[in-house]
Amino acid sequence: MITIISGTNRKGSATEKFAKHFYKLIKSKTKQPVKYFSLQKLPDDILHIGMYSGKKQSKALRKIQEEMMIPAEKFIFISPEYNGSFPGVLKLFLDACSIHEYQSTFKGKKAGLVGIASGRAGNLRGMDHLSTVLNHVGTEVMGAKLPISQCENLIDSKGIISDKNILEAIESHVDAFLEY
């Protein structure tokens, strides 16, 4: 199973548009089950004083983890740049998932990374930070990362990715990820 994760809880984000595009493209190219999870769907009770106690972990988060994270063999994280890195909410999600079934959630799995940014760097620094975190928890990260810069210029008025060059880059990245 492959899980695509939209790495922000911000409503109406370009990240969400790109993540949904990846989801549709990957579903069209593989017979493996493909799931999609947006951090917009994180439960409200994920962050609390007892979150690092397995007995107090959010039941809704545990359900997400058991349906989206544990059965996955591969992940694609589509992440925007926030303050020179990846969003804190994505780090919170990964930390919260480390409480229950840590090994089954992360160890020996593979991940592809896509960085979304309004600026010119395509969130390269954030992708490096996220790679380090994922490697630390035992997830192998595909060497090629796809930085997408000036993302708002790549989406048309209907919210569709319309730039031919970026569509080709995405397709190439997906093909490499599926072979990885």
Phi, psi and omega in degrees: 000145176244134176243126175262130183240121173276112194275031173215153176259009180286125179292142175069021185283156173295328178304315180298319180296317179292319181298318178294324176297314178301317180302309181297318182294315181295318178302325182283345186250358182219156175265352177294151172296139179233129179241158182232131176226126176255135178295352171297338182266008179298140178292149180295336184266019181292322184257113176202168187301330182259017187298339181267012174255124181305327181288339183251006179297141178306130178295323179293320177295317180301320178297316177300314181298317182287334180267327188251327188260307185298314181286346183290141171264332181221152175232149163238124176257121174256114189229134175279170173268124173234117176053043175080012180209205175261161186297142177301329180295328176291318177297318178301316179300312180297317178299316182295326179285347181279355183277321184248124175054050182308306183299313182293335182281320191239321191296131175075008180267169181240151180221146170246146183237139176230123180256128180249133180211149174285328182279199187268346188273345179066026177061039179298317180296318178297323178293323175296317178298314180295321176302316180298316179297312181296319176298321180300322181272003174099012178262129179277130182256130177303134184301320181278121174252149181253104175273128179243110182257163181047048189301327182294338178278354184259356184245132180280181184296342178268002180084017181258138175291120188242351182284119185298321181296317181288326176298320177294318179296319178296314180299317178297318180296317179297316179301315179296320179297316181294330176280338184294000000 
